[in-house]
Amino acid sequence: MLELDSTLAQHIVERAMAILPHNINVMDAQGMIIGSGDPSRLHTRHEGAQLVLANRRVVEIDEQAAACLRGVKPGVNLPLRHAEHLIGVLGITGAPEVVRPYAELVRMAAEMLVEQRVLQSERNWQRHQQEAWLRHLLDPRQTLASLEAEQERLALNLGWPRQMCLLRLSDADDPLPRQTRLLDTLGGKSEYLLAPLGRNEVLWCRPHSASRDDQAWLALADEREWGVQSLALSDPLHGLGELRQASLVLHDLQAYGQARFPERRLLRLEQLRLPTLLHSQRHNWLLQGWLAPLRQVLAQDTQGSLRATLDAWCAHDGQIQACAEALGIHRNTLRYRLERIGELSGLDLTRMDQRLQLSLGLGLGLLGSASIGCAART
């Protein structure tokens, strides 16, 4: 059962007294004044309220009756109820015949404010439970069976397909107020599940829609000053297992995007699946060996021309004329550079698999200081 607290009681008083030219008191279930327009009456016992609580009915007090009671002034005192439970007393100070017409209206408004507080508390509880459930997706100690049981307990009707999104917020100033505004706005939609991950990230689970314009959503986020730096998106998801995998992979997608495309704000897993996978394995010994031929090329590429040639060669699928035109060089110059790349790498650039090895390596941003230096010069 709800218990009135001083914050809610004073809120009721202030809302009522903004309309009525009479003092309002709110008493708790023990008859103590916990909200009043007269600060001197706070935290004193109201015997009129105790009569209301004992008899569970309206009690009117005139001048004569007030003189016989302690801590009481003339007025009308009404029981405050929520869900059929008596939770306190509302008092309006003044001659009963004057304030009586307002009594029921003020009580109705007060009980509506109580109901709003209860609903808000329930929403906050549900939101915190949903946040915890989303975070559990990232915890390998939580089994899918336990997640399903918790989903059922919370009555989370996800509906499929879903999409996981990872929002990264700007570090500028304090990101917490922006994060709070974003969570309050998006959290107002029942089909969305959200969870803050630290100060700079928000995990967002939403229904999948092929027609959704996420570039327009980012523009809206900028208008509302949410400070969204990037938005990483999963594929359509069709089950809890996929939801968990996507939640984990989006961190890899975001890390790859920051390393390779720091200015790109929208990152789609469907477009960057393979490089994201390789980036997540960037410390793997096998992958480092796979990158070795490209490292050998870049180590000798003091002017950056070989890297530019490789970029163009891979972008034009090995088409000599198109590649030469893109670079603004003669076909013979291009052939010479390709031969040099082949010599340094030990790879055959006429073979698609070996071109792919170089192309993916260039796109990963994993090649250390040598590649960074070359990239800066191209």
N, C-alpha and C positions, 0 to 999 in steps of 0.2 A: 504494500500500500504506500502511496506517495506521502511523504512528510514535507510540510511547508518549511522552507528555510528563509532566512532573513533577506537573501537576495531576491527571491521570487516575491516575497511579501512586499518589499519596498518597491519593486517594479509595479505591482498591482496598485499600490498607493499612488505612485507618481502618474500612472496612466489615468486613474480615476480622478485625481485632483487637477489634472490638466483640463478637465471638462466641468467638474462641479466646484462651486465655491464653498465647500465644506471639508473639514478635516476627515480623513479616512484612517482607520486603524485596522491592522490585520493581526489576529491572534492565532497562536498555534494550538495544537490539540490539548495543551495543558492550561490554556487561558493566558499565556504570556504574550505581551505585545511585542511582535518582532518586525513590524513595519508600521510607520506612522508619519503623518505630515507634521507632527509635533515631536521633535527629537527628545524632549524632556520626558515623554511617556514611554519611550523604548525600554524594553527589558523590565517592565513593571507588570504585576499581575492585575488582570481586569476581571473583577468579580461578575460583571454583567456577562462576559464571555463564558465564564464558568457556568452560569445559569443556562446559557444557550447549549453548552456541551452536555449538561446534565439532563436537560429536558428535550434536546434535539428539535428545537423550534425557535422561531423569531422571538426576541425579547426587546420590547420597547421600554425605554427608561426616561421618565420626565424629571423635572427639577426635584420634586419631592423624593422620588425613589433614588435619585443619584446621591442625595444627601445621606442616605442610609447605607450606601455601598462604598467600598474602598477602591480607589483608582478608576472611578467611573464618572463620566459626564453625560448629560442628557443626550439621547440619540437612539438609533435603531441598530440592533445587533442581529446578524443573520448567520445561520450555519452555512459553512462552505463545504461542498461535497465534491468528491471525484469517484466515479465508478460506484456510486451508491454508498461510499464510505465518508463519514464525517472527518474532515481533515483539519478544520480550524473554524475561525469566526471572522466575519467581516463587520466592522462597526462604522457607522456614519454619525458624526457628531453634529448635534443640533436638536431643536425642538422636534419631537417625533412627528407632529402634524405638518412640519415644514419639509423634513427630509424623507418622510415615508414614501412619497411618489417616486423617489429616485432609488429606493432600496433594492427592489428586484432587478432593475436595470444594471445597477452596479454589481450585484451578486452575479448576474448572468455574465457580465464582462469579465469579472474576476475568475469565474469558473472556466470561461473560454481561455483565459491566459494560462490557467493551470493545465488545461488540456493541451495547449500548444507546447508547454514545457514538457509534459509527459511524452508527446509525440516526438519532440526534438531529442529527448533523452533516448527514446527507443531507436530513432534514426542514427544517433551517434553510436549507440551500442552496436547496432547492426553494421554500421560502417567500420567500426573497429574490428568486429568479427570477420568481416569480409577482407579487410586489410591483412589480418593475421592469416586467413586462408590462402590469400595470394602469395604471401611470403613463404608459406609452407611449400608452395610449388617449387621454390628454389632450394629447399632443404632436402638433401638426398636421404636423410634419416626418416622422412615422412613417406610412408608407402602410399601407393595409389589407392589401396583399399581404405586406409585411414582418411585420405582426402575425400574419397567418395562418401564415406560415412559422415564426415563433417559437412560436406556439401548438402547432404540430405537433411542434417539437423538444422542447418541454417536456411533451408528451403531455397537454395540457389538454383533457380531454373535457368541454366545457362543457354540452352538452345544452340543448335549447330547449323552452319559453321560459325566459329568465333575467330577473332583475330587478336593476337597479343601485340601490344605496342610498348615501346620503351622510350620515354621522354627524358631528354637530358636538358637541364636548366642551366642557364648562364651563371658563371661564378661572380659576375659583376654585382657589387653591393651585397646585400643579404638576400639569398634566394628563398629563405623560409616564408616571408610574407607572400611572395609570388606563388610559391608552391601551395600555400594555404588557399589563395584565391582560386587557383586552378582546380584544386581538389573539391572546393565548395561548389564550383560551377559544374564540373563534370559529374560530381557525386550526386547531383540532383536528379540524374536520370537513372531509373531503376535497372535498366539493361546494362549499365556500365559497372564494372568492378575496378577499383583503384587502390593502389598501395604506394605510399612514399617509401623509397629506398634510400635512406640517408637524406642529405640536404639537397642534392642535385639531380635526383632521379625519381621518376614516377612510373610504376608498372601499371598498364591500362589494358584491361580485357574488355572487348566490345564485340557486338555482332559484326560479322564480316559483310561488307557491301562492295560489290565490284564498281558501283557508280560513285562511291564517295570520292570527293576532291580533297585530298590531304594537303595540297599546296594552298588551296583556299583556306583550309583549317589553320595552317601555319600563319597565314596573313591575319586571320581573326585573332589568333593567339598574340600576335604582335600588337594589334590594336588594343587588346585588353592588358597588355604589359605583363604577360605571364613569364617572359624571359625564356621561352623555349628555344634552345640552341639546336637541337636535332630531334628527329622523330624516326625511330627504327620500327619497321613493320614486318610481321610474319606473313606467311602464306595463310590461306584459309585452313582452319583446324577443325577436326571432326571427332575429337575425343579427348579425355582427360590426359592420356599419355602424351598426345601431341601438344596439348596445352603446356605441359611441364617442359617438354623438350624445347618448344619455342621460347619459353621464358628464359631458359638457360642460354640458348643460342643468340638471342637478341643482344646480350652483353658482348658476345664475340663480334656480331655485326657492327655494333656501335664502336667497339675498339678498332675494328678494321677501317670503318669510315673516318674516324678521327685521325688515323695514321695515314690513310691514302687520300682522302678527300675532305680535309678539315673544313672547307667552306660549304660542303654539301649538307643540306639540312634534312633532306628526305632520303632515307636509306631503306630500300626494299630487299628483303631476303631473296625473293625470286630472281632478282637481277644480279645479286652478288653472292650467290650460294657457294660456289667453288672457291673464290678467293677468301671468303669468310672462313670456310673450313680450313684452308691452308694457313691462314693467319692465326687461327686458334692453335695450330700445331707448330708455330714458328720456332719453338725451342726443340723440336723433335730432331734427332740426329739424322734420320733418313731424309727429312726435308732439307736440312742444311746441305747434305750431300747433293741433293737434287738441284740446289741453287748454285753449286760450286762452278759450273761452266759459265754462268752469267757473271759471277763474281770475277772470274778471270778476265772476261771481256772488259768489264767496267774498271778494273784495276789499271788497265792500259789505255783507257779512254780519257786522256788528259783534257781534250777539247770538247768532249761531250758529243762528238759527231756520230760515234758508233751507237750510242744510246738513241739518239734522234733517228738514226737509220733503222734500228730495230723497232722503235715505236711505229714508224711509218710502214715498215715491211709487214709487221703483224696486223696493223690497222687495215691494210689493203690486201690481206690474204695472199701475200707473195706475188702480186701483180707488178711486174717490173716497171711498166710505163706509168701506171698510176702512182706508184711509190716515188719514182724519180720526179714526177711533176709536183707531188706534194712537198718534196724536199727542195725543189728548185735546183736540181743538179742533173748532169748528163747521165744517161743510162750506163755508160762505161764507168763513171765515177761510182755509181750505185753498185755495180758488179764488183768493183775493187773493194769497196767497204764490206760487202757481204762475204767476199773471200777472206778478208781480214778477220771478220767476226767468226767465220768457220774455223780458221787457223787457231785463234785464241781460245775458243770454246771447245773445240773438238767435236762440234755438232754439224750435222748436215741440214742446212736451212731449206733444202727442197723437200724435206720430210715434214709432214704436218705435225707429227707428235713432238719433234724436236723444236719446231717453231713455237708450238704451244708451251713447251718447257720454258723457253725464253720469254714469251709473252706473259705468262702467268707470273713468272719471277719478277718481271718489271712492274707488274700491277700490285704486288703484295706490299711493297714498302718495307721489306724485311732485310735489306741487304747492307745495313750498317752505314758507316761513315763514307765509304767509297761511293756507294750509289747516291747518297744524299748530296755529296759534292758534285757529282755529275749532273744530277737533276737540277741543281741550282744554276748550272751553266747553260742548260738547254732552254 
